[in-house]
Amino acid sequence: MSALVPFVDFKAHVAALRGELDAATARVLDSGWFILGPEGEAFERELAQALGARDAVAVGNGTDAIHLALRARGVGPGDEVVTTSISAAFSALAIQQAGARPVFVDVDPKTLNIDPEAAARAVTPRTKALLPVHLYGHSADMDPLLELARERGIALVEDACQAHGARYRGRPVGTLAGEQGLGALSFYPTKNLGAFGDGGAILVNDPGTAALLRQLRNGGQRNRYHHERFGVNTRLDELQAALLRVGLAHLAAWNERRRALAAFYTSELAGSGVEPLREQPYAHSVAHLYVVRHPRRDALVEALGRRGVSTLIHFPVPLHLQPAFAFLGGKPGDLPVAERATGEILSLPLYPELADEAARRVAFAVRAAAQEC
Ligand SMILES: Cc1ncc(COP(=O)(O)O)c(C=O)c1O
């Protein structure tokens, strides 16, 4: 059997950046400043600039980025937030954390992102916000959602945790709603911009909201020991901020490498029997994950495993059927597009350090395995 192709390769990632990471680490250790200092401030500035927002507020993880963005838009107990049924469960847990109730809707079969028409049907007088997720690095179809939010006077928070640098009709995701726009990012290590631990940020275009978010992430303090509101403790530390600044300088090149690998897979897998999700005309994807569909998914996963190709499933259970959300009353058959898709999808290895030769081996293995299944 040929060498294994891992799903991600953090050792190669660190090796490629080692000198820069060591220098950043030493800079923080020597500074003696570890929380809410100059590295975090510089990272926020550089991140906002790189991703086309006016400001960015760094927090401890992506879940808190969503949770605080919702709270900053006034979402709380008794409110409903309309979101997709295919995402990391953390998207919906953040709604829960804000005290509100997730309302899961079905997805567009072309992208597996939230179906805007299903979202419109789910809006009630209790709906306070929409939470589309730009899944797999590919933006949701945002124009109808922006229109829906405007018409109904509800907030829109973009979960861009998987979509650093993605665009929708040429505009960067995260702040598509202009002054009102808020976009949540996660820097979980596997993300396009990954930390070496947890991290997150909120992209924001309005200075008042940025100030509010800076209070909320730091225990609700206006200034030291004066707590104006109930905040949480979710600060990005200086070490992670300094390491993220290293990665941020490479993000555009990494995204290009991801896109090139995705294009390679798509052309190599034509006619193979697996169906890749395709980039839509309105989107500029950053290929966070490369997802294909196959009716005998589990057999295909096994056949690929035998050929040394690691795969994962993002995500195997739609959120309305997760036991944690059973109290909302979701049942099989409610969201048929999402339910069918979650039984057919698998993600292939795709990361900037993946060598051309390894990508060729993956494509070859998929073609052979699909024939067998
Ligand atoms: C779409 C999406 N939303 C939210 C999250 C939560 O981010 P974190 O793990 O940083 O809390 C993640 C990642 O785990 C994600 O992929």
Ligand as a Chemical Component Dictionary entry (heavy atoms), coordinates in Angstrom:
data_LIG
# 
_chem_comp.id                   LIG 
_chem_comp.type                 NON-POLYMER 
_chem_comp.pdbx_formal_charge   0 
_chem_comp.three_letter_code    LIG 
# 
loop_
_chem_comp_atom.comp_id 
_chem_comp_atom.atom_id 
_chem_comp_atom.alt_atom_id 
_chem_comp_atom.type_symbol 
_chem_comp_atom.charge 
_chem_comp_atom.model_Cartn_x 
_chem_comp_atom.model_Cartn_y 
_chem_comp_atom.model_Cartn_z 
_chem_comp_atom.pdbx_ordinal 
LIG C1 C1 C 0 -19.291 26.628 10.738 1  
LIG C2 C2 C 0 -18.711 26.674 12.118 2  
LIG N1 N1 N 0 -19.318 27.434 13.056 3  
LIG C3 C3 C 0 -18.821 27.523 14.298 4  
LIG C4 C4 C 0 -17.681 26.851 14.677 5  
LIG C5 C5 C 0 -17.200 26.975 16.085 6  
LIG O1 O1 O 0 -15.900 27.481 16.159 7  
LIG P1 P1 P 0 -14.968 27.138 17.432 8  
LIG O2 O2 O 0 -14.654 25.682 17.365 9  
LIG O3 O3 O 0 -13.773 28.003 17.237 10 
LIG O4 O4 O 0 -15.747 27.514 18.640 11 
LIG C6 C6 C 0 -17.021 26.058 13.730 12 
LIG C7 C7 C 0 -15.781 25.306 14.039 13 
LIG O5 O5 O 0 -15.671 24.486 14.869 14 
LIG C8 C8 C 0 -17.550 25.957 12.428 15 
LIG O6 O6 O 0 -16.972 25.193 11.503 16 
# 
loop_
_chem_comp_bond.comp_id 
_chem_comp_bond.atom_id_1 
_chem_comp_bond.atom_id_2 
_chem_comp_bond.value_order 
_chem_comp_bond.pdbx_ordinal 
LIG C1 C2 SING 1  
LIG C2 N1 SING 2  
LIG C2 C8 DOUB 3  
LIG N1 C3 DOUB 4  
LIG C3 C4 SING 5  
LIG C4 C5 SING 6  
LIG C4 C6 DOUB 7  
LIG C5 O1 SING 8  
LIG O1 P1 SING 9  
LIG P1 O2 DOUB 10 
LIG P1 O3 SING 11 
LIG P1 O4 SING 12 
LIG C6 C7 SING 13 
LIG C6 C8 SING 14 
LIG C7 O5 DOUB 15 
LIG C8 O6 SING 16 
# 
